[in-house]
Amino acid sequence: MSKARSSVARSGFVHLALGGYTLLALFPIFLVVANSFKTRAGIFSAPLQLPECGHLQLDRLPDGAEAGRLSSAISRTA
C-alpha cells in the first residue's frame, strides 16, 4: 500500500511541476498579447499591468499586421 501512496504523491508532484512550467512558458505569450493592446508609453510605464478597458488601442492592430507582412506569410503557408 505504501507503493501506491508514493505513486500518487509522485504523480501529484509531477502534475504540479508540469503545471508550474506551463504557466512559466505561457507567461511571455500572455505578456505580448496584453501589451499589444497598449500604447507604447503604457508598455514602458507598466509592462506587467493589464490594459485598461477604456484605453484599448485596437486601431493599431491592422497596421502591425501590414508592417509585419502577416497576410502574405499566412497565404504562403496554405
Long-range contacts (C-beta under 8 A, 24 or more apart in sequence): 36-61, 36-64
